[in-house]
Amino acid sequence: MKTLEAKPVKPRVLIAVLCFGGLLASFMQTLVIPIVGRLPAYLDTTSDNASWVITATLLTAAVAMPIAGRLADMFGKRRIILACIGAMIIGSIICAMTSMVVPMIIGRGIQGLAMGVIPCGISLLRDKLDPARIPGAIATMSATLGVGGAIGLPVAAWITQTFDWHVIFWVAAGLAVFTFALVFTLVSESDARSPGTFDFVGAIGLTTALVSLLLALSKGSTWGWASALTVGLATFGLVTLAAWGWIELRIKTPLVDLRTSRQPVIVLTNAASVLFGFSLMAIGLAAPQLLQIPNIPGVVDYGMGQTILATGLILAPGGLMMMFFSPVSARMNIKIGPKITLLIGGMVITLGYVMSVFMMSEPWQIFVCNIVVSIGVGIGYSAMPALIMSAAPLHQMAAANSLNSLMRSIGTAIASALLATILASSVIDLGGGHHVPTESAFQLVFIIGSGAALLAALIALSIPYKFVRQSAGSGVIESNTIAAKV
């Protein structure tokens, strides 16, 4: 059966529609962050269980990335984008209609499937746009992975403070329906295809490995880090991941083409992507809680007592900085090369987290530190696709971008599970069953975030990428070798 196709539209319209879809998909990841401290009471559950309302979305997003990329290469990018947005609608409605933790986690997991929009959108832009427009468009689309959540924070905060907290999910469902209509009517399909069969074994293996590892991370403090259950799950996850990689290298049409991804440029870029994703989630998880903790002299001297809405407004400019620095990063990719651009992004994030360790007593300090970290994320996220596309073959572009997005999502998922555990493990009892993380727990989160960002910068420095620049007006190619040849 032939599907209905949209008529071709102007490049700016195509970019705007796909980037809006990416922003909304990214928003799903952090939709509940303004109320993260209140989720145990809302859902009548423990803090550990409530943390899975965030982790479930990040987990399914991580799995959805390569699956969406492979299906897009096989069946068409527009079709898969529409399917991902459809999942967003269904998941949002499930969450809007429940106050129980298990259905909420299921709904949030389905929402996470929407993240497939971003790698598919990047590949669709690569197929549809003139070469001159591609760097800026892809940089902007890539940055939506971090921008959407930050921009959506004040919206989600205002809704939850003004109305019942379920309304945020109804709003998400409405925006998803609107986005579905935009893509259906304004985005046409790409003719690029990569034939083959879908790797069900690879999809199951990747899902099993990630669930096992994240469950061990999130429950380790409750079960005991040395307990048989924690160690067993972690070991099972690592063994499954190794087996998955072994199988992927030996089948004809794998879920993730690790053969292509073995190129040093792609391997190292993906490694840095995990750490960038980790760094993004660290401040996104810690800052809202730190801002909302009440200031109780002699008990919680570091609390700032901000409302949910004020918290969202303080953190929202970070998302705007990510978006602003996306085109800046695209120009940096052209002028100095994506490798150095990625290195700069990692160093800026490191600076932001080092500042956070010492500047966490006033709202304006969190505002400044969040801005610095967000600038670094915006620069780094926009450089990654340029590095990936410099090494990946055209017919596997969607899969390669999906793998890179997967690495970022794995980083955010690990950060969500691990850092939420750190914040829940060192707390002050305020009475009435209400606990808040200690000041040292927040500082540890920021120190870990700075370490991850610094390691990402060092990895970026080691990427064997040769930057070749076209001298303006001369027609002469000027080679600026910033690393050894591949």
C-alpha positions in Angstrom: 0.0 0.0 0.0 1.3 3.4 -0.9 1.4 5.9 1.9 0.3 9.5 1.6 3.2 11.8 0.9 3.6 15.5 1.7 4.5 17.9 -1.0 8.1 19.2 -0.8 8.4 22.4 1.2 11.1 25.1 1.6 14.3 24.0 3.4 13.6 26.3 6.3 10.2 24.8 6.9 11.6 21.3 6.8 14.4 22.2 9.3 11.9 24.0 11.6 9.4 21.1 11.6 12.0 18.4 12.3 13.8 20.5 14.9 10.5 21.1 16.7 9.9 17.3 16.7 13.4 16.9 18.2 12.8 19.5 20.8 9.5 17.8 21.9 11.1 14.3 21.9 14.0 15.7 24.1 11.4 17.4 26.4 10.0 13.9 27.2 13.2 13.0 28.9 13.1 15.8 31.5 9.3 16.3 31.6 9.0 15.3 35.3 12.3 16.8 36.6 10.4 19.8 38.1 8.5 17.4 40.3 11.1 14.7 40.8 11.3 15.4 44.6 7.5 15.0 44.9 7.1 11.8 42.8 7.3 9.4 45.8 4.3 11.1 47.4 2.4 11.5 44.1 2.8 7.8 43.2 2.8 6.5 46.8 6.2 4.7 46.4 9.9 4.9 47.4 12.5 7.3 46.0 14.3 4.4 44.4 11.2 3.3 42.5 10.2 6.8 41.6 13.6 7.4 40.0 12.6 4.9 37.4 10.0 7.4 36.1 13.0 9.2 34.7 15.3 6.3 34.0 12.7 4.3 32.1 12.4 7.1 29.5 16.1 7.4 29.1 16.4 3.6 28.8 13.9 3.2 26.1 15.3 6.3 24.3 18.7 4.6 24.3 17.2 1.4 22.8 15.0 3.3 20.4 17.9 5.2 18.8 19.5 2.3 16.9 16.2 0.5 16.2 14.7 3.7 14.7 17.8 4.3 12.7 17.9 0.8 11.2 14.1 0.8 10.4 14.5 4.3 8.9 17.3 3.0 6.6 15.0 0.1 5.6 11.6 1.6 5.3 11.9 5.3 5.2 12.8 8.1 7.6 9.5 9.9 7.5 7.5 6.8 8.4 9.7 6.0 11.4 9.5 9.6 12.6 5.7 9.4 12.5 5.8 6.1 14.4 8.0 7.6 17.1 5.7 10.6 17.5 2.8 8.2 17.7 4.5 6.4 20.6 4.9 9.8 22.3 1.1 10.3 22.1 0.3 6.9 23.5 2.8 7.1 26.4 1.7 10.6 27.3 -2.0 9.5 27.5 -1.1 6.5 29.7 0.8 8.8 32.2 -2.0 11.3 32.2 -4.5 8.7 33.3 -2.6 7.1 36.2 -1.3 7.8 39.7 0.3 4.4 40.2 4.1 3.8 39.8 4.0 0.8 37.5 1.7 2.2 34.8 3.6 5.5 35.1 6.9 3.8 34.4 5.4 2.0 31.4 3.9 5.2 30.0 7.2 7.0 30.5 9.0 4.1 28.8 6.8 4.4 25.7 7.4 8.2 25.7 11.1 7.5 25.4 10.6 5.9 22.0 10.1 9.4 20.7 13.8 10.0 20.8 14.1 8.1 17.5 13.0 11.4 15.9 16.4 13.0 16.4 18.7 10.5 14.5 16.1 10.0 11.8 15.6 13.7 11.5 19.4 14.3 11.1 19.5 11.7 8.4 16.5 13.1 6.6 18.0 16.5 6.6 21.2 15.0 5.1 19.1 13.4 2.3 17.0 16.5 1.6 19.1 19.6 1.9 21.6 21.2 -0.3 25.2 20.6 0.9 25.6 24.3 2.0 22.7 24.0 4.4 23.5 20.6 5.9 26.2 21.6 8.6 24.0 24.3 10.2 20.8 22.2 10.0 22.3 19.1 11.4 24.1 21.0 14.2 20.7 22.5 15.2 18.9 19.2 15.0 21.6 17.5 17.1 21.5 20.2 19.7 17.8 19.6 20.3 18.8 16.5 22.2 19.8 18.8 25.0 17.8 21.9 24.3 14.2 20.5 24.5 14.4 19.4 28.1 15.9 22.7 29.3 13.4 24.9 27.4 10.5 22.8 28.6 11.5 23.1 32.3 9.7 26.4 33.0 6.6 25.2 31.0 6.4 22.0 33.0 7.1 23.8 36.2 4.3 26.4 35.6 1.8 23.7 34.7 2.5 21.6 37.8 2.5 24.6 40.1 -0.8 26.0 38.7 -2.7 22.8 37.8 -2.8 19.1 38.8 0.5 17.5 37.9 -1.2 15.1 35.4 -1.8 18.1 33.1 1.8 18.1 32.0 1.2 14.8 30.3 -2.0 16.0 28.6 -0.1 19.0 27.3 2.6 16.6 26.1 0.0 14.5 24.3 -1.5 17.6 22.6 1.9 18.9 21.4 2.7 15.4 20.1 -0.5 15.3 18.1 0.3 18.8 16.7 3.8 17.6 15.7 2.5 14.5 14.1 0.2 16.7 11.9 3.1 18.9 11.0 5.4 16.1 9.9 2.5 14.3 8.1 1.6 17.3 6.0 4.9 19.1 5.5 7.7 16.5 5.5 8.2 14.3 2.4 9.9 10.9 2.4 13.5 10.3 1.4 14.2 7.8 -1.4 17.4 6.6 0.2 17.1 2.9 1.4 19.4 0.3 2.9 18.0 -3.2 2.1 18.1 -6.1 4.5 16.2 -7.7 7.4 15.6 -6.4 10.9 17.9 -7.8 13.6 15.4 -8.9 16.3 18.2 -10.7 18.2 20.3 -7.6 18.3 17.3 -5.5 19.6 16.5 -8.0 22.3 20.2 -8.3 23.3 20.8 -4.6 23.6 17.6 -4.1 25.6 18.4 -6.9 28.0 22.0 -5.6 28.6 20.9 -2.0 29.2 18.0 -3.0 31.6 20.3 -5.2 33.6 23.1 -2.7 34.0 20.8 0.2 34.8 18.8 -1.8 37.3 22.0 -2.8 39.1 23.1 0.9 39.2 19.8 2.2 40.4 19.1 -0.5 43.1 22.7 -1.1 44.2 22.5 1.1 47.2 19.2 -0.6 48.3 20.3 -4.1 47.7 23.9 -3.6 48.6 26.7 -2.9 46.1 28.4 -6.2 46.9 25.2 -8.3 47.1 24.7 -11.3 44.9 21.8 -9.7 43.1 23.6 -6.4 42.2 26.8 -8.1 41.2 24.9 -10.8 39.3 22.8 -8.3 37.3 25.8 -6.2 36.5 27.8 -9.2 35.4 24.9 -10.5 33.3 24.5 -7.1 31.7 28.1 -6.9 30.7 28.3 -10.5 29.4 25.1 -9.9 27.4 26.5 -6.7 26.0 29.7 -8.5 25.0 27.7 -11.3 23.3 25.6 -8.7 21.6 28.6 -7.0 20.1 30.1 -10.4 19.0 26.8 -11.3 17.2 26.5 -7.9 15.6 29.9 -8.2 14.0 29.0 -11.5 12.4 25.5 -11.1 10.9 24.8 -9.6 7.5 22.3 -6.9 8.5 23.0 -6.0 12.2 20.9 -3.6 14.2 24.1 -1.6 14.7 26.9 -1.9 12.1 29.8 -2.2 14.4 32.1 -2.9 11.5 31.6 0.6 10.2 31.6 1.9 13.7 35.0 0.4 14.4 36.7 3.3 12.5 38.7 5.2 15.1 36.9 8.5 14.4 33.5 7.0 15.1 34.7 4.9 18.1 36.2 7.8 19.9 33.4 10.2 19.0 30.9 7.7 20.4 33.0 7.3 23.6 33.0 11.0 24.1 29.3 11.1 23.4 28.6 8.8 26.4 30.4 11.2 28.7 28.8 14.3 27.2 25.4 12.7 27.8 26.4 11.9 31.3 27.5 15.5 31.9 24.3 16.9 30.6 22.1 14.8 33.0 24.3 15.5 36.0 23.3 19.1 36.4 19.8 18.5 35.0 19.1 16.1 37.8 20.9 17.9 40.7 20.1 21.6 40.1 16.3 21.4 40.3 16.5 19.5 43.6 19.1 21.9 45.0 17.1 24.9 44.1 13.9 23.6 45.7 15.3 22.4 49.0 14.0 24.6 51.8 16.5 26.7 53.7 16.4 25.7 57.4 19.2 27.4 59.4 21.3 24.9 61.3 19.8 22.0 59.4 19.8 22.7 55.7 21.9 25.9 55.3 22.5 25.3 51.6 18.8 25.1 50.7 17.4 27.9 48.4 13.7 27.4 48.8 12.7 28.2 45.3 9.3 27.3 43.9 8.9 24.9 41.0 8.2 27.7 38.6 11.2 29.8 39.8 13.4 26.7 39.4 12.2 26.3 35.8 12.9 29.9 35.0 16.4 29.8 36.5 17.3 26.7 34.5 15.5 27.5 31.2 18.2 29.9 29.8 20.6 27.0 29.7 18.4 25.5 26.9 18.4 28.8 25.1 22.2 28.9 25.3 22.4 25.4 23.8 20.2 26.5 20.9 22.2 29.8 20.4 25.5 28.0 20.3 24.4 25.3 17.8 25.0 27.5 14.8 28.1 28.9 16.5 29.4 25.4 16.7 28.5 24.8 13.1 30.7 27.7 12.1 33.5 26.5 14.4 33.3 23.1 12.7 34.1 24.8 9.4 36.7 27.2 10.8 38.7 25.0 13.1 37.2 21.5 12.6 34.8 19.4 14.6 37.5 17.7 16.6 38.7 20.9 18.2 35.1 22.1 18.5 34.3 18.9 20.5 37.4 19.5 22.7 36.3 23.0 23.5 32.8 21.9 24.4 34.3 19.4 26.9 36.5 21.9 28.5 33.7 24.4 28.9 31.5 21.8 30.6 34.4 20.9 32.9 34.7 24.6 33.9 31.0 24.8 34.6 31.0 21.8 37.0 34.2 23.0 38.8 32.4 26.3 39.3 29.3 24.4 40.6 31.3 22.7 43.4 32.1 26.1 44.9 29.0 28.1 43.8 25.9 26.4 45.2 24.6 28.7 47.8 22.6 31.2 45.8 20.1 30.8 42.9 22.2 33.2 40.7 25.2 30.9 41.1 23.3 27.9 39.9 22.0 30.0 37.0 25.6 31.0 36.0 26.9 27.4 36.3 24.0 25.9 34.4 24.6 28.5 31.6 28.3 27.5 31.3 27.6 23.8 31.3 24.8 24.3 28.7 27.1 26.3 26.4 29.6 23.4 26.5 26.9 20.9 25.7 25.6 22.9 22.8 29.0 23.2 21.3 29.9 19.5 21.8 26.5 18.1 20.6 26.7 20.0 17.4 30.2 18.8 16.6 29.5 15.1 17.0 27.4 14.6 13.8 30.1 16.3 11.7 32.7 13.8 13.0 30.3 10.8 12.5 29.4 11.9 8.9 33.0 12.4 8.0 33.6 8.6 8.5 30.3 6.8 7.9 29.1 5.7 4.4 26.1 7.5 3.0 23.8 4.5 2.9 24.4 3.9 6.7 24.1 7.5 7.8 20.9 7.0 9.7 22.3 4.0 11.5 25.6 5.8 12.3 23.8 8.9 13.7 21.5 6.6 15.7 24.4 4.8 17.2 25.9 8.2 18.2 22.6 9.3 19.7 22.4 5.9 21.5 25.8 6.6 23.1 24.6 10.0 24.3 21.4 8.4 25.7 23.3 5.7 27.4 25.3 8.4 29.1 22.2 10.2 30.3 20.6 6.9 31.4 23.7 5.9 33.4 23.8 9.3 35.0 20.2 9.2 35.9 20.5 5.8 37.6 23.9 6.4 39.3 23.5 10.0 40.4 20.0 9.6 41.6 21.3 6.8 43.8 24.1 9.0 45.1 21.6 11.8 46.0 19.2 9.3 47.6 22.0 7.6 49.6 23.2 10.6 51.6 20.2 12.5 53.0 19.0 14.7 55.8 15.7 13.7 57.6 13.4 16.7 57.8 10.7 14.7 59.6 7.4 13.5 58.4 9.1 11.1 56.0 10.6 13.9 54.0 14.3 13.5 53.1 16.7 15.8 51.2 20.2 15.1 49.8 23.1 16.5 51.8 25.3 19.3 50.5 28.2 16.8 50.1 26.0 14.6 47.9 25.4 17.5 45.5 29.1 18.4 45.5 30.0 14.8 44.6 27.5 14.8 41.7 29.2 18.0 40.4 32.7 16.5 40.8 31.7 13.4 38.9 30.2 15.6 36.2 33.4 17.6 35.9 35.4 14.4 35.7 33.2 13.0 32.9 33.5 16.2 30.9 37.3 16.3 31.3 37.6 12.7 30.2 35.4 13.6 27.2 37.7 16.4 26.3 40.8 14.2 26.5 39.1 11.6 24.2 38.2 14.4 21.7 41.9 15.4 21.7 42.8 11.8 20.7 40.4 11.5 17.7 42.5 10.9 14.5 40.7 13.5 12.4 42.4 15.4 9.7 40.8 18.9 9.1 40.9 20.2 5.6 39.9 23.8 5.0 39.0 25.6 1.8 40.7 29.0 1.7 38.2 31.7 0.9 38.4 33.1 -2.6 41.6 31.3 -3.6 40.3 28.0 -4.7 43.4 26.5 -2.9 42.9 23.7 -0.4 44.7 24.4 2.8 45.4 21.3 4.9 45.5 21.9 8.7 46.4 18.5 10.1 45.4 18.4 13.8 45.9 14.7 14.2 47.4 11.7 12.5 45.8 10.5 9.3 43.3 7.7 9.6 
